[in-house]
Amino acid sequence: MTARFLLRYDTFSIAIPRCFGRVTVVFRRAGALMAKGGAVQYRVDPKSGNRISALGLGCMRFPGAPGHPDAKAADAIISHAVEQGINYLDTAYLYPGNEACVGASLERLGLRDRVLLATKLPHASCKCAEDFDRFFDEQLRRLRTDHIDYYLMHNITSPAQWERVVALGIEDWIAHQKAAGRIRQIGFSYHGSAADFLTMLDAYDWDFCQIQYNYAGERYQAGTAGLMAAAERGLAVFVMEPLLGGRLAGKLPPRARAVLDGAHDPRLRTPAAWGLSWVWNHPQVTMLLSGMTDTAQVDENAALADRALPDSMTGAQLDTIARVLTEFEKSNRVPCTGCGYCMPCPKGINIPGCFAAYNASYAHSWFTGLSQYFTASAVRTSEPKLVSNCVKCGKCARHCPQHIDIPGRLDDVRRRFQPGPVTAVLKAFGKTRSS
């Protein structure tokens, strides 16, 4: 059983939960330390001692065209996040245009020294030791900085991936970069099995790890067992997909949403508030990342981050989450988060859109899903991108962090929306649009 002590002072509070022999220190906001009334809770990285805002800014989903994040929107989101006390920004080499956008924004705003900056090595593209420098130097140029505070091996799905770069000499390279001060903390983001996660934890002297974690995924990927194991080893644990790509927020099925609405909780007024609070309730979580796309989301999440202390959810609130999960799992047919790693499809199929439509057909109604499918497949154009166009090349599945059998599940979508002669009718309709 977790023992929790809360010491209150005039300027800050320290929550000290004891779990697995480790003490997690949580600072609440101190007015004198925050610019313009920032309102977030801080937790301490046990390896470095860094004070990290419990809410981090995931930059991948900045508004803008694919590969071209909107600079003005990025400036507004980043500046407002820092005003609210958020001090951790996450990007990656493989997010098109994102590193350059973040770097330029931090330079324009003069905020580089006020944030902890994280990015990721595309290790799968490293074929020799020289590639480590080649990618890293390019990242420093893009981000307009001389060091990275938190550097990750991106999207580890198997220990074999780490072993491959170890054979190329990455351990010596990391040691050299840390000694030079160019990398401050080293870790990995993970999308593999629970068993392999434990192997990865012990494969190197990591400073931190980043895992997918939410109330619908306690037994998925690293899961709760992995979270506990990482904390036992004294690692900072950062959480991605706390709302499962929005599926535990605005996209929550109506029956699940009704459970939350029926709770009439004055402090948890939205599905997002419930989902984020559930993650923060775990004292083993150092920080969670949210891909906030406007300043209103920053305000909402920052306010929540100020009061969602470890072990602060009541038994009644946790029971509500359990009932929501029961309803959610009835319609969660494909666990797609909409991350887009599977795209582009060689045949032009909008894979995330098709899966969203498929899930909507169970969460809402078949007609709702069909309407979304028609939109996602561009049925009303001369060249519809139907799921029946899939040639099962497997490119998409190889890049899916959720390990979805995408070609197989697209067959399920086809059977749901294109039964019998419907495929022929839709293709014929497309031809009439082009004539």
C-alpha positions as CSV (number, residue, x, y, z in Angstrom):
1,M,0.0,0.0,0.0
2,T,1.3,3.4,-0.9
3,A,2.0,5.8,2.0
4,R,1.7,9.4,1.0
5,F,2.7,12.5,2.9
6,L,1.9,16.1,2.0
7,L,3.9,18.9,3.4
8,R,2.5,22.4,2.8
9,Y,4.4,25.6,2.7
10,D,3.5,29.2,1.8
11,T,5.2,29.0,-1.6
12,F,5.1,25.3,-2.6
13,S,3.9,21.9,-1.6
14,I,5.9,18.6,-1.6
15,A,4.0,15.4,-2.1
16,I,6.1,12.5,-1.0
17,P,4.6,9.1,-2.1
18,R,6.6,6.0,-1.2
19,C,6.4,3.2,-3.7
20,F,8.9,0.5,-4.4
21,G,11.5,2.2,-2.1
22,R,11.7,5.3,-4.2
23,V,10.6,8.8,-3.1
24,T,8.9,11.0,-5.7
25,V,9.0,14.7,-5.0
26,V,6.3,16.9,-6.5
27,F,6.4,20.7,-6.4
28,R,3.3,22.7,-6.9
29,R,3.5,26.1,-8.4
30,A,5.3,28.9,-6.6
31,G,4.0,32.3,-7.7
32,A,7.5,33.9,-7.5
33,L,8.9,31.3,-9.8
34,M,6.4,31.4,-12.5
35,A,6.2,34.0,-15.2
36,K,2.8,35.7,-15.6
37,G,1.0,33.4,-13.1
38,G,2.0,30.0,-14.6
39,A,0.1,27.2,-13.1
40,V,1.6,23.7,-13.3
41,Q,2.8,21.1,-10.9
42,Y,6.5,20.0,-11.1
43,R,7.9,16.6,-10.5
44,V,11.6,15.7,-10.1
45,D,13.6,13.6,-12.5
46,P,15.3,11.2,-10.1
47,K,18.4,10.8,-12.3
48,S,19.3,14.5,-13.0
49,G,17.3,16.3,-10.3
50,N,15.7,18.5,-13.0
51,R,12.4,20.0,-12.0
52,I,10.1,19.0,-14.9
53,S,6.6,20.3,-15.4
54,A,4.2,17.4,-15.0
55,L,2.7,18.6,-18.3
56,G,5.0,18.5,-21.3
57,L,4.4,20.0,-24.8
58,G,4.3,17.4,-27.6
59,C,5.1,19.4,-30.7
60,M,4.3,16.8,-33.4
61,R,0.7,17.9,-33.9
62,F,1.3,21.7,-34.4
63,P,-1.3,23.2,-36.8
64,G,-0.3,23.5,-40.5
65,A,0.1,21.6,-43.7
66,P,1.9,18.2,-43.6
67,G,5.6,18.9,-43.2
68,H,5.0,22.7,-42.8
69,P,4.0,23.5,-39.2
70,D,2.4,27.0,-38.9
71,A,5.1,29.2,-37.4
72,K,2.7,31.8,-35.9
73,A,0.6,29.0,-34.3
74,A,3.8,27.4,-33.0
75,D,5.0,30.7,-31.5
76,A,1.7,31.2,-29.8
77,I,1.5,27.7,-28.3
78,I,5.1,27.6,-27.1
79,S,5.1,31.1,-25.6
80,H,1.8,30.5,-23.8
81,A,3.0,27.1,-22.6
82,V,6.1,28.6,-21.1
83,E,4.0,31.4,-19.5
84,Q,2.0,28.6,-17.8
85,G,5.1,27.0,-16.4
86,I,5.5,24.2,-19.0
87,N,9.2,23.6,-19.4
88,Y,9.5,20.4,-21.5
89,L,9.2,20.4,-25.3
90,D,9.3,17.1,-27.3
91,T,10.0,16.8,-31.1
92,A,11.8,14.3,-33.3
93,Y,13.9,14.1,-36.5
94,L,11.2,12.1,-38.2
95,Y,8.4,14.7,-37.6
96,P,8.5,16.5,-40.9
97,G,9.5,20.1,-40.5
98,N,8.9,20.0,-36.7
99,E,12.5,20.3,-35.4
100,A,13.2,23.3,-37.6
101,C,9.9,24.9,-36.6
102,V,10.6,24.4,-32.8
103,G,14.1,25.7,-33.1
104,A,13.1,28.8,-35.0
105,S,10.3,29.5,-32.6
106,L,12.5,29.1,-29.5
107,E,15.0,31.5,-31.1
108,R,12.4,34.1,-32.0
109,L,10.9,34.0,-28.6
110,G,14.2,33.8,-26.7
111,L,13.1,30.9,-24.7
112,R,15.7,28.2,-25.3
113,D,17.3,28.6,-21.9
114,R,13.9,28.3,-20.2
115,V,12.9,24.9,-21.5
116,L,14.2,21.3,-21.5
117,L,14.3,20.3,-25.1
118,A,13.9,16.7,-26.2
119,T,14.3,15.1,-29.6
120,K,15.0,11.6,-31.0
121,L,17.5,9.8,-33.1
122,P,16.2,7.9,-36.2
123,H,18.3,4.9,-35.3
124,A,16.9,2.7,-38.1
125,S,18.5,5.0,-40.6
126,C,21.9,4.7,-39.0
127,K,24.0,2.3,-41.1
128,C,27.5,3.2,-39.6
129,A,28.9,5.1,-36.6
130,E,29.3,8.2,-38.7
131,D,25.6,8.4,-39.1
132,F,25.1,9.2,-35.4
133,D,27.1,12.4,-35.8
134,R,25.4,13.2,-39.1
135,F,21.9,13.1,-37.8
136,F,22.7,14.6,-34.4
137,D,24.6,17.6,-36.0
138,E,21.7,18.2,-38.3
139,Q,19.3,18.1,-35.4
140,L,21.4,20.7,-33.5
141,R,21.3,23.0,-36.6
142,R,17.6,22.6,-37.0
143,L,16.9,23.3,-33.3
144,R,19.4,26.1,-33.2
145,T,21.0,24.9,-30.0
146,D,24.3,23.5,-28.8
147,H,22.9,20.7,-26.7
148,I,19.8,18.4,-26.3
149,D,18.5,18.0,-22.8
150,Y,16.7,14.7,-23.3
151,Y,17.8,12.6,-26.3
152,L,15.9,9.4,-27.2
153,M,16.3,6.4,-29.3
154,H,13.1,6.7,-31.4
155,N,10.4,4.1,-31.5
156,I,12.1,1.1,-30.0
157,T,10.0,-2.0,-30.7
158,S,12.5,-4.7,-29.9
159,P,15.9,-5.1,-28.1
160,A,17.4,-6.2,-31.4
161,Q,17.1,-2.6,-32.6
162,W,19.3,-1.4,-29.7
163,E,21.7,-4.3,-30.1
164,R,22.2,-3.3,-33.8
165,V,23.3,0.2,-33.0
166,V,25.4,-1.0,-30.0
167,A,27.3,-3.1,-32.6
168,L,27.9,0.2,-34.5
169,G,29.4,1.8,-31.4
170,I,26.6,3.9,-30.1
171,E,27.5,3.4,-26.4
172,D,30.9,5.0,-26.9
173,W,29.2,7.8,-29.0
174,I,26.7,8.5,-26.2
175,A,29.5,8.6,-23.6
176,H,31.4,11.1,-25.8
177,Q,28.4,13.4,-26.3
178,K,27.4,13.4,-22.6
179,A,31.0,14.2,-21.6
180,A,31.0,17.1,-24.1
181,G,27.7,18.3,-22.7
182,R,25.9,18.0,-26.0
183,I,23.5,15.3,-24.6
184,R,22.4,15.8,-21.0
185,Q,20.1,12.8,-20.5
186,I,19.7,9.7,-22.7
187,G,16.6,7.5,-23.0
188,F,14.3,5.7,-25.4
189,S,10.7,5.8,-26.6
190,Y,9.0,2.4,-26.6
191,H,6.3,0.7,-28.6
192,G,7.1,-3.0,-28.1
193,S,6.0,-5.9,-25.9
194,A,5.9,-5.9,-22.1
195,A,8.6,-8.6,-21.9
196,D,10.9,-6.8,-24.3
197,F,10.5,-3.6,-22.3
198,L,12.1,-5.2,-19.3
199,T,15.0,-6.3,-21.4
200,M,15.4,-2.8,-22.7
201,L,15.4,-1.3,-19.2
202,D,18.4,-3.4,-18.3
203,A,20.2,-3.2,-21.7
204,Y,21.9,0.1,-20.8
205,D,22.3,2.7,-18.0
206,W,19.3,4.7,-19.1
207,D,18.4,8.1,-17.6
208,F,14.7,7.9,-18.6
209,C,12.2,6.2,-20.8
210,Q,9.1,7.3,-22.7
211,I,6.1,4.9,-22.8
212,Q,2.5,4.9,-24.1
213,Y,0.2,4.9,-21.1
214,N,-3.5,5.6,-20.5
215,Y,-6.4,4.0,-18.7
216,A,-7.3,1.9,-21.8
217,G,-3.7,0.6,-22.0
218,E,-2.7,-0.8,-18.6
219,R,-1.8,-4.1,-20.2
220,Y,-0.6,-2.8,-23.5
221,Q,3.0,-2.4,-24.6
222,A,5.0,-1.4,-21.4
223,G,1.8,-1.0,-19.5
224,T,1.5,-0.6,-15.7
225,A,4.0,-3.4,-15.0
226,G,6.6,-1.6,-17.2
227,L,5.9,1.7,-15.5
228,M,6.5,0.2,-12.1
229,A,9.6,-1.6,-13.3
230,A,11.1,1.6,-14.7
231,A,10.4,3.5,-11.5
232,E,11.9,0.8,-9.4
233,R,15.1,1.3,-11.4
234,G,15.1,5.0,-10.6
235,L,14.3,6.2,-14.2
236,A,12.3,9.2,-15.0
237,V,9.2,8.0,-16.9
238,F,7.6,10.2,-19.5
239,V,4.2,9.3,-20.9
240,M,2.9,9.7,-24.5
241,E,-0.6,9.1,-25.8
242,P,-2.3,9.8,-22.4
243,L,-5.5,10.2,-24.3
244,L,-4.9,7.6,-27.0
245,G,-4.7,10.1,-29.8
246,G,-7.9,11.9,-28.6
247,R,-9.9,8.7,-28.4
248,L,-10.2,9.1,-24.6
249,A,-11.2,12.8,-25.0
250,G,-13.4,14.3,-27.7
251,K,-13.7,11.0,-29.6
252,L,-14.9,9.0,-26.6
253,P,-17.9,6.8,-27.5
254,P,-21.3,8.3,-26.4
255,R,-22.0,5.5,-23.9
256,A,-18.6,5.9,-22.2
257,R,-19.1,9.7,-22.2
258,A,-22.4,9.2,-20.5
259,V,-20.7,7.5,-17.6
260,L,-18.4,10.5,-17.1
261,D,-21.2,13.0,-17.4
262,G,-23.2,10.9,-14.9
263,A,-20.5,11.3,-12.3
264,H,-21.1,15.1,-12.0
265,D,-17.6,15.6,-10.8
266,P,-17.0,19.4,-10.3
267,R,-13.3,19.1,-10.8
268,L,-13.3,16.7,-13.8
269,R,-15.6,18.3,-16.3
270,T,-14.3,16.8,-19.5
271,P,-13.2,13.4,-20.7
272,A,-9.7,14.8,-21.2
273,A,-9.6,15.9,-17.6
274,W,-10.5,12.4,-16.5
275,G,-7.9,10.8,-18.7
276,L,-5.0,13.1,-17.9
277,S,-5.8,13.0,-14.1
278,W,-5.7,9.2,-14.2
279,V,-2.2,9.2,-15.6
280,W,-1.0,11.9,-13.2
281,N,-2.5,9.9,-10.3
282,H,0.5,7.5,-10.7
283,P,3.4,8.7,-8.6
284,Q,5.8,6.8,-10.9
285,V,4.9,9.1,-13.8
286,T,7.4,12.0,-14.0
287,M,5.7,13.9,-16.9
288,L,3.0,13.4,-19.5
289,L,3.1,14.8,-23.0
290,S,0.1,16.4,-24.6
291,G,0.0,17.5,-28.3
292,M,-1.8,20.8,-27.6
293,T,-2.9,22.5,-30.8
294,D,-4.0,25.9,-29.5
295,T,-3.6,28.1,-26.4
296,A,-7.0,27.2,-25.1
297,Q,-5.9,23.6,-24.7
298,V,-2.7,24.8,-23.0
299,D,-4.8,26.7,-20.5
300,E,-7.1,23.8,-19.8
301,N,-4.4,21.2,-19.4
302,A,-2.1,23.5,-17.3
303,A,-4.9,24.3,-14.9
304,L,-5.5,20.6,-14.5
305,A,-1.8,19.9,-14.1
306,D,-1.7,22.2,-11.1
307,R,-4.1,20.1,-9.0
308,A,-3.7,16.5,-10.3
309,L,-1.3,15.3,-7.6
310,P,-0.1,11.7,-7.2
311,D,-2.6,9.4,-5.5
312,S,-5.2,12.2,-5.4
313,M,-8.1,10.4,-7.2
314,T,-10.7,9.0,-5.0
315,G,-12.1,5.5,-5.0
316,A,-15.3,6.7,-6.6
317,Q,-13.4,8.5,-9.4
318,L,-11.3,5.3,-10.1
319,D,-14.5,3.3,-10.2
320,T,-15.9,5.7,-12.7
321,I,-12.9,5.2,-14.9
322,A,-13.3,1.4,-14.7
323,R,-16.9,1.7,-15.9
324,V,-15.9,4.0,-18.7
325,L,-13.3,1.5,-19.8
326,T,-15.9,-1.2,-20.0
327,E,-18.0,0.9,-22.4
328,F,-14.9,2.1,-24.4
329,E,-13.7,-1.5,-25.1
330,K,-17.0,-2.4,-26.6
331,S,-16.4,0.0,-29.5
332,N,-12.5,0.0,-29.6
333,R,-12.3,-2.5,-32.5
334,V,-9.0,-1.1,-34.0
335,P,-6.5,0.5,-31.5
336,C,-5.4,3.1,-34.0
337,T,-4.3,6.4,-32.4
338,G,-4.1,8.4,-35.7
339,C,-0.4,9.0,-35.4
340,G,0.1,8.7,-39.2
341,Y,3.3,6.7,-39.1
342,C,1.6,4.3,-41.6
343,M,1.3,7.0,-44.2
344,P,1.6,7.7,-47.0
345,C,0.0,4.5,-48.4
346,P,1.3,3.6,-51.9
347,K,-2.3,3.3,-53.0
348,G,-3.4,6.5,-51.4
349,I,-5.6,4.9,-48.8
350,N,-6.3,7.1,-45.8
351,I,-5.6,4.4,-43.3
352,P,-6.2,6.4,-40.0
353,G,-9.3,7.9,-41.5
354,C,-10.7,4.4,-42.5
355,F,-10.0,3.0,-39.0
356,A,-11.6,6.0,-37.4
357,A,-14.7,5.4,-39.5
358,Y,-14.7,1.7,-38.7
359,N,-14.6,2.4,-34.9
360,A,-17.3,5.1,-35.3
361,S,-19.6,2.6,-36.9
362,Y,-19.6,0.7,-33.6
363,A,-19.4,3.6,-31.2
364,H,-22.1,5.7,-32.9
365,S,-24.0,4.0,-35.8
366,W,-23.2,2.2,-39.0
367,F,-24.4,5.1,-41.0
368,T,-22.2,7.5,-39.1
369,G,-19.2,5.3,-39.8
370,L,-20.2,4.9,-43.5
371,S,-20.4,8.7,-43.9
372,Q,-16.9,9.1,-42.4
373,Y,-15.6,6.3,-44.6
374,F,-17.0,8.0,-47.8
375,T,-15.2,11.2,-46.7
376,A,-11.9,9.4,-45.9
377,S,-12.0,7.5,-49.1
378,A,-12.8,10.4,-51.4
379,V,-15.7,8.5,-52.8
380,R,-17.1,11.5,-54.4
381,T,-14.0,12.1,-56.5
382,S,-12.9,10.6,-59.8
383,E,-10.3,8.4,-58.1
384,P,-11.7,7.0,-54.8
385,K,-9.1,5.6,-52.4
386,L,-11.1,2.5,-51.2
387,V,-9.7,0.0,-48.8
388,S,-10.3,-2.6,-51.5
389,N,-7.4,-1.0,-53.3
390,C,-5.0,-2.4,-50.7
391,V,-2.4,-4.7,-52.3
392,K,-1.1,-5.9,-48.9
393,C,2.4,-4.7,-49.4
394,G,2.9,-4.5,-45.7
395,K,4.7,-1.2,-45.7
396,C,2.2,0.4,-43.3
397,A,2.3,-2.5,-40.8
398,R,6.1,-2.3,-40.5
399,H,5.8,1.4,-39.3
400,C,2.8,1.0,-37.0
401,P,3.8,1.7,-33.3
402,Q,0.7,-0.1,-32.2
403,H,1.6,-3.3,-34.1
404,I,-1.7,-3.4,-35.8
405,D,-2.1,-5.9,-38.7
406,I,-3.1,-3.1,-40.9
407,P,-3.7,-5.0,-44.2
408,G,-5.8,-7.6,-42.2
409,R,-7.8,-4.9,-40.4
410,L,-8.4,-3.0,-43.7
411,D,-10.1,-6.2,-44.8
412,D,-12.4,-5.9,-41.8
413,V,-13.2,-2.3,-42.9
414,R,-13.9,-3.5,-46.4
415,R,-16.3,-6.1,-45.1
416,R,-18.0,-3.5,-42.9
417,F,-18.5,-0.8,-45.6
418,Q,-18.1,-2.6,-48.9
419,P,-20.0,-5.8,-48.7
420,G,-21.0,-7.8,-51.8
421,P,-21.5,-5.6,-54.9
422,V,-20.9,-2.3,-53.1
423,T,-17.2,-2.1,-54.2
424,A,-18.2,-2.3,-57.9
425,V,-20.9,0.3,-57.4
426,L,-18.5,2.7,-55.7
427,K,-15.8,2.3,-58.4
428,A,-18.5,2.8,-61.1
429,F,-19.6,5.9,-59.3
430,G,-16.0,7.2,-59.4
431,K,-15.8,6.7,-63.1
432,T,-19.0,8.7,-63.7
433,R,-17.4,11.6,-61.7
434,S,-14.5,11.6,-64.1
435,S,-16.6,11.5,-67.3
